[in-house]
């Protein structure tokens, strides 16, 4: 692989820090726990890690409400521990990406507290979206937008003199006021933030809500004000995907290029870009903007050969056509895990869901471009669907009272060893409890058990990653579709590697004679069983 452009075909492991490994015994994962887990990740074979936010935060949205962008929350450690983590990762050859949150901050951020105290029309309020309300007494929100996590996107404040006052915009929760990127202080501040962490050696940033930042300058009413809340996606065209946002990514790209010019080490910008089409997605990864942007269409595709072929083809045409590579993802901290998502019914340990998840993993690792793995994906963890209401922490549940599409179930702390909770996750005294309860069946998915079983998800991922790094046909490049039976997807990589997936339930003829190089399940010669993927070396 071309390691000068290491990011183009890299496999990055997402570490949700509070659920990875707890070193202090308080039931919450931390940076020292991440450092302790690095040898495990090296053995798995990933190129780098992406760390979820660990900055000082009231944790209203588990760190995506940032109160200080240049420090570590004591729950997770301190800057000295961060530096130790960076040094350990560097020794192992593991890249480190940080999660940066530029669309909004915490209501406890000093600049927002300053804005509340400063009054209407002040420079402090210009850093955010403050506006007078509508109606004779200003008692109605400035527009009809709804927040992604439910309820109005505006909250009214009490002014310093005690009177009901202006409203401020928050596209997620009231604890997460949106920055006003039209104010010049905001882009200047985030440039300082990037440089602070780049100077500490990080290899790049995952950018939260990368299609956000700018709102329509007039803040007009929306024709479909509840669209974001209904879809749980950034679809309001007045609040997301404004054209000015591309200037931010050009500026950030130039900063990364500046640092690369100093030492020859490329820094990566990967965006969480949620836009309607692959063609719009491609605008974010033009040569002078983001290096990568997550392609969520594969994650959202139904388990169907035609659907997968369509989204893969669109991505290869529109995104790879920019000169970037596609950034594939099947799981993350906001989505139902594939084992459950693909299962029928969606319950833990569904055999069909697990078989499909294994096949999808092998398909993803065979696609040209980069891939991101969410922690526990390599263990085949299912979604925890039966957490009691009194332990749920997702602000979506707090704001709506609904369990629909809440995210706690994919964030339950990892099982590392043993037969009972905390499964080696926390080093605390007997009886120490993880911040979210682990179900008893997690014993079946513990890391020590997965490493000992050569048939496990872990070995499928490890073997796939090893082959991906050793075969010139995999990684960067193009693909060519092959003829295949109905319900089967097959493509060739390079001049000799074939990947095929049977999306059906009956056996189909294998697209290449002989024994597969790697298979997601039992694969007899000449047959590709249902919900199975396999790689063949095609001798031509």
Buried (B, 14 or more C-beta within 10 A) or exposed (E): BEEEBBBBBBBBBBBBBBBBBBBBEBBBBBBBBBBBBBEBBBEBBBBBBBBBBBBBBBBBBBBBBBBBBEBBBEBBBBEEBBEBBBEBBEEEEBBBBBBBBBBBBBBBBEBBBBBBEBBEEEEBBBBBBBBEBBEEEBEBBBBBBBBBBBBBBBBBBEBEEEEEBBBBBBBBBBBBBBBBBBBEBBBEBBBEBBEEBBEBBBBBBBBBBBBBBBBBEEBEEBEEBBBBBEBBBBBBBBBBBBEEBBBBBEBBBEBBEEBEEEEEEBBBBBBBBBBEEBEBBBBBBBEEBBBBBBBBBBBEBEBEBEBBBEBBEBBBEBBBEBEBBBBBBBBBBBBBBBBBBBBEEBBBBBEBBBBBBBBBBBBBBBBBBBBBBBBBBBBBBBBBBEBEEEEBBBBBBBBBEEBEBBBBBBBBBBBBEBEEBBBBBBBBEEEBBBBBBBBEEBBBBBBEBBBEEEEBBBBBBBBBBEBBBEBEBBBBBEBEEBEBBEBBBBBBBBEBBBBBBBBBEEBBEBBBEEBBBBBBBEBEEEBBBBBBBBBBBBEE
